Amino acid sequence: MAGLNTSNREYIIFQYEQLQFAILGRFRIEGLDRMKVTLKIEWKNVAIRHNLDLYNDGALDKIIRKCAERFSLGTAFISAVTPSHE
């Protein structure tokens, strides 16, 4: 089951199975060359909070590896639910 909940502008949630991504706070519209967010990723009541620039492929790859290690999941599973960064 996957779903996006945008009912609270300061706590946007994307749920995929037991994996939950939450954007904490608001997006800043100035400086659109970046998309810096505070991201909370949770799997079975274990959470990671991380400041992240979603436009930075290297940072996105790093958080995918960190989540895979912390949650004992494969990077392929987490990559499959994150936006494609081709």
C-alpha positions in Angstrom: 0.0 0.0 0.0 1.4 3.4 -1.0 0.0 6.8 -0.5 0.8 10.5 -0.3 -0.8 12.6 2.5 -0.5 16.4 2.0 -3.3 17.4 4.4 -0.7 19.0 6.7 1.6 21.4 4.8 4.2 21.1 7.5 4.2 17.3 7.7 3.9 15.8 4.2 3.9 12.0 4.4 4.5 9.3 1.8 3.8 5.8 3.0 5.0 2.6 1.2 4.3 -0.6 3.0 5.9 -0.1 6.5 8.3 2.5 5.2 7.3 6.1 5.8 8.9 9.3 4.5 7.9 12.6 6.1 9.0 16.1 5.1 9.2 18.2 8.2 8.5 21.9 7.9 7.7 23.9 4.7 9.4 24.0 1.4 11.2 27.3 0.7 10.4 28.7 -2.6 13.4 31.0 -3.0 16.5 29.5 -4.5 14.8 26.8 -6.7 18.2 25.4 -7.6 18.0 23.4 -4.4 15.3 21.5 -2.6 16.5 21.3 1.0 14.3 19.5 3.3 14.3 17.8 6.7 13.4 14.2 6.0 12.2 11.7 8.5 12.3 8.1 7.4 10.7 5.5 9.6 10.6 1.7 9.4 8.9 -0.4 12.1 9.2 2.4 14.7 12.9 3.1 14.0 13.4 6.6 12.6 16.2 8.5 10.9 16.0 12.3 10.5 18.3 13.9 8.0 18.7 17.3 6.3 18.8 16.7 2.6 19.0 18.5 -0.8 16.7 16.4 -2.9 18.4 17.7 -6.1 21.8 16.2 -5.0 22.2 12.7 -6.3 25.1 11.9 -4.1 23.2 12.9 -0.9 20.2 10.9 -2.0 22.4 7.8 -2.6 24.0 8.3 0.8 20.6 8.4 2.6 19.4 5.3 0.7 22.5 3.4 1.9 22.1 4.7 5.4 18.5 3.6 5.6 19.3 0.2 4.1 21.9 -0.4 6.8 19.9 1.0 9.7 16.7 -0.8 8.8 18.4 -4.0 7.5 16.8 -3.6 4.1 18.2 -3.8 0.6 19.2 -0.6 -1.2 17.1 -1.9 -4.2 13.9 -1.9 -2.0 14.5 1.7 -0.8 15.6 2.9 -4.2 12.4 1.5 -5.7 10.2 3.8 -3.6 12.4 7.0 -3.9 12.1 9.3 -6.9 14.2 8.2 -9.8 17.4 10.2 -10.1 18.6 9.2 -13.6 
